[in-house]
Structures are given as structure tokens and as C-alpha cells.
Amino acid sequence: MSDVNTETQASNTFNAEAFAMNIAKAMETSGLALAAYLQPRAGGEPKDKPPSEIGEVIKTFSAVAEYWLSDQNRAAELQTKLGKAYLDLWGSAARRMAGEAAKPAIEPSPRDKRFKDPEWRSNQFFDFVLQLYLLTAQWAQELVKNAEGVDPHTRKKAEFYVQQITNAIAPSNFVLTNPEVLRETLASNGDNLVRGMKMLAEDIEAGRGTLRIRQSDPSNLVVGVNMATTPGKVIFQNELMQLIQYTPATETVLRTPLLIVPPWINKFYILDLKPEKSYIKWCVDQGITVFVISWVNPDKELGKKTFDDYMKQGPLTAMDVIEKVTGEMKVHTAGYCVGGTLLASTLAWLAEKRRQRVTSATFFAAQVDFTHAGDLLVFVDEDQISTLEREMEARGVLEGSKMAMAFNMLRSNDLIWSYVVSNYLKGQAPSSFDLLHWNSDATRMPAANHSYYLRNCYLENRLSSGSMVLDNTLLDLSKVKVPVYNLATREDHIAPADSVLYGSQFFGGPVKYVLSGSGHIAGVVNPPEAGKYQYWTNDNVKDVSLADWLKNATEHKGSWWPDWLQWLEGLDAERVPARAVGSEEMPPIEDAPGSYVKVRA
């Protein structure tokens, strides 16, 4: 154990008395965190019953365990394999302690950010702990992978749960087994732990007894002040949405307005962050009359609102208002994530009714087919949805925090554990990062609407199969003939790129599928001036896998935004004098971004 980090050896700042005082302060502050956890429970708010997910984990792992434990030889082989891996590791560590060169029994992935610190390799203790963890995690993953006779959905759930558990017990998540945290603790005499426990108490208090991990510093991220500042007015509102029209920035504008349908799981301002990142501002600057739906953050009174209601009181009502304000019967449309799924459903409904209200449709990371919907399918089966429906029925809504946690779990090392280490162990407050601030500003969802969405889309995949009924109307995407610009993002963990590509073939009109670099948010919010990432184009969208599509795709550097604008103008380039915001019939109600978007869950 001689290769101790020289920075720790050379440090002269350690003060035993200060260290002891800070550890005492940290323990005292951790008591405040416990008090924040207990306070709402003392008032009878949350009931501490085991979450329904625990039962699902136990049931899933029981199916895997049954395979291994049903045969004595298999069980013995399993134990022997893990024991041999541990003995090999011990032998390697012993040889290294004797001064011999020893090849590691296992190494982390080069892309694993948790173990980038050199001391994970140079210090024998940390190297041993790391390899012990990796061998155990690998064994657990193979346990699931090699269990025969387990149905694919149960196996996928088991793989996901094993990943969550192994991510949680990683040595990087604990003070004494993380070299970076240990160095920081000694160098600051434990002051990092005092700061971390203070943030932990604040975050539990902010979550009303549940930990709400802060992923960004909200002090410089205020909606309407630092974000969502593009000038405009709310010109209409009903119980589900406000409709915003933005002030023109050019003398002439495209004749056909643009209606944006954002997701109701999060807020619309993801497309109107700081001015230099704002897609909405960029569109206005290009001479487009932009209208955006800002969904309400619903309470129990709106719990009975259905998918039908969201279509009628959302995009359909917005189209009627836009016609009254601009005189235009048809609009360009754009839908993001679940807003795109609603938009596609609306287009199919309009097609069935033979109502021509739309010139084009753009989808940002949105799915219409859920065959390849990725890890979110882990949460979808009859038992889980039925349990969730019972919980929602009691509350009337699904709390936004539950959906936010589900999304975070898809990338738990990046979106959960990295912040646990940074915030609560290192005591480092996160920076003001607008993309992640939006990620933590989830909204509640009406029980009826969310149940319909989960069942008809994720569970039964009815939209693409032509069996989805909305407002007593059978939907058929093949009757949607308007041109479609279908944007996917390459690293998307919510709407996987192959899922979006596969969904392209169900539309009846021309589809331009575009693949952007990065993920679900950064791949969409990528202004041209930033010069970041790239996008790929390929006209073939029928009967092709993503890998084969990419082989023949053309790569373009930078943002996809100008490509989209060129596509839009290619459909309808006619321009008219810039329009005033609102009209005599639809006078402005309040300034953008409106009041609905400011209501936090």
C-alpha cells in the first residue's frame, strides 16, 4: 500500500481539531436532514409504506433466482464462479503488494467517468475495492443474462434493476472508498461534509420529506427573467393551456404560422431558454410567426382530463385561435416528445375528419411506435400500470417527481449518483445549468390522461397499429399525408433514435428523418451559433435499421436548425407583412411566458 497519492502525503493543511469540529457539525447538520424527512410525516402528509416498486423488484428477482436455485449443481457453479473471481483478484493484489507486476482481474470501461481519478489505479487499496466492485457487478449482470426460461420483459426488468443496484453501491458513492472525496475531506478538514449535509437537509426540505436532488443552481435561472424572455403575449387561455404568440422581429414573416406543442411532462421553455439558446427566438428572428402552447400544471380537480381533452383544448383549440388572429386556416406544427405523440394523434384525427388544418409537421424526439421504446418499457406492464392507476386515482394526478425520477434512473450514474457525490460528499453546489433546471421542473399529470397514454402507447402500441381510438375516432397514421420532418437524437434514452426511425414508416406522406448528435435535450436545443455536434440525413426511412441507415447517411457539421428552416421554406416560402400580436377578438391577456409555466409542482 505504498503508492499513496503524493498530494495527500504532502498536505500540511490538515488540522485534527478543525477536522473533529467539522465532523461534529456534519453530524449535527445530518440531524437537520433527518428532521426535514420526519417533519411532514409527523404532520401526516406522506405515509411511509413500502413503494410499489419494491414489490416489483422482488417479484422480478424471484423469477431469476428460481432458475439458479432450482438446480443444486447450477447454484454451486454460480458460487464457484464468483469465488474463483475473488481468489484471482486476491492473488493479483498479493503479487502487487510483493512488488510484482500484476495484470488487473478486470478494468472499468474507458467511458466510465466515476473512476477517472488516477488514484483508482495507483493506490492498491482503491484499486482492490474497484476491481472487487466490478467483478461483483459483472457477476450480477451475468446472473440475469444467463438465466434461461425467463421471459424477455422480466429479463429486461431484472437487467435494469441490477444496473440500478450496482450503480448505487459503487465505491465512488462513499467517502472512505472514493479517493477524490477522501482527499477533499482531508484537505478541507471535513468542511466539504458540512456543506454537503447542509445541502442534503435543504434538498429534503424542498422535497417536503423526499430527497429532491438539485441538478442546477436555480438562483440565476428564473423563468421570465433569465429564461423564457422572448417577447410575446398570452392571447388565449383555458383550463389546460395558455397560448402564447411572440412579437415579430422582422418586417415580413412566412405566411403560414408555426404552432409548437411541447410535452406536458415538462415546461415549454426548454425551447426558450437563454436568448442565445432559444429555438423560439431563433424562429422569430428568421421571420416565422410563432405560437406556443404552455400547458397547465394540473391539480386534482383536473384529474379526469383525458387525452381527448388535451387534443381538443390543446392543439385543436390553438389552431382555431390562430385562424382568428392571423386569418390562416393552416399552420406548420411542431411537437416535442409526448407533445409530438399528441400532435401525431391530432393529425390522424384531422385526417379521419377530412379537415385540412396543417401544412407540415415537425417532431422533436417523439415516438408514434413504441416497439423499440427503450428502458422506459421496464416500467410498463399490466401489473405496474394497474398499481400506478390505483395510486393516481387516490391523488387525481401523478406527481411530477415520480416521472422525473424515472427519467433520471435511465441514466442514474449521470443524473443521480454524480450529483450525490458532488453535492453531498464534495460539498460542491451545482452550476446554473438551464438544460438540467428544466429537467427538474416536471409537472403533475392528470390520472385519466396519463393512464390512456401508458396503455394505448407503451403497453398496447395502438397508435402505429391503427387501433387507437381518440374522441370516438379510429386513428390511422397512414392517412396523414402532410410532409413530416422527423428529428431523432443519437444518444436519446427517452425516445431512442431507432424507435423514431421505425415510426417514420407509418406516416402516409413524405418523411424526412434527421438524426442529431447528443441526447434528448441537447440534441434538440442546439443553436447554430454554438457550432456544436452534427446531424445526419438519408432519404431512406422504409424497412431499414438505424445501423444500416447510418452507413449510407450524410453527416453535416453543426445544428440541424438551418436544415429544418430550408425544408420549411421549401414547402411554403410566401411572406406577408409582420403581424401584430393578438387581435381585437383575441386581445393579449398577459406578457409571455405567462403564469401557467411558473407554477411548480
Secondary structure, DSSP 8 states (H G I E B T S, - for coil): -----HHHHH-----HHHHHHHHHHHHHHHHHHHHHHHHHHHTT-S-----HHHHHHHHHHHHHHHHHHTSHHHHHHHHHHHHHHHHHHHHHHHHHHTT-----S----TT-GGG-STHHHHSHHHHHHHHHHHHHHHHHHHHHHT-TT--HHHHHHHHHHHHHHHHHT-GGGSGGG-HHHHHHHHHTTTHHHHHHHHHHHHHHHHTTTS-----S-GGG--BTTTBS-S-EEEEEE-SSEEEEEE---SSEEESS-EEEE--SSS-GGGGSSSGGG-HHHHHHHTT--EEEEEE----GGGTT--HHHHHIIIIIHHHHHHHHHH--S-EEEEEETHHHHHHHHHHHHHHHHT---EEEEEEES--S--TT-GGGGGG-SHHHHHHHHHHHHHHSEE-HHHHHHHHHHHTHIIIIIHHIIIIIIS-------HHHHHHT----EEHHHHHHHIIIIIIT-HHHHT--EETTEE--GGG--S-EEEEEETT-SSS-HHHHHHHHTT-SS-EEEEEESS-TTTTTS--GGG---EEEE-S--SS--HHHHHHT-EEEES-SHHHHHHHHHHH---EEE---SS-SSS---EETT-SGGG---
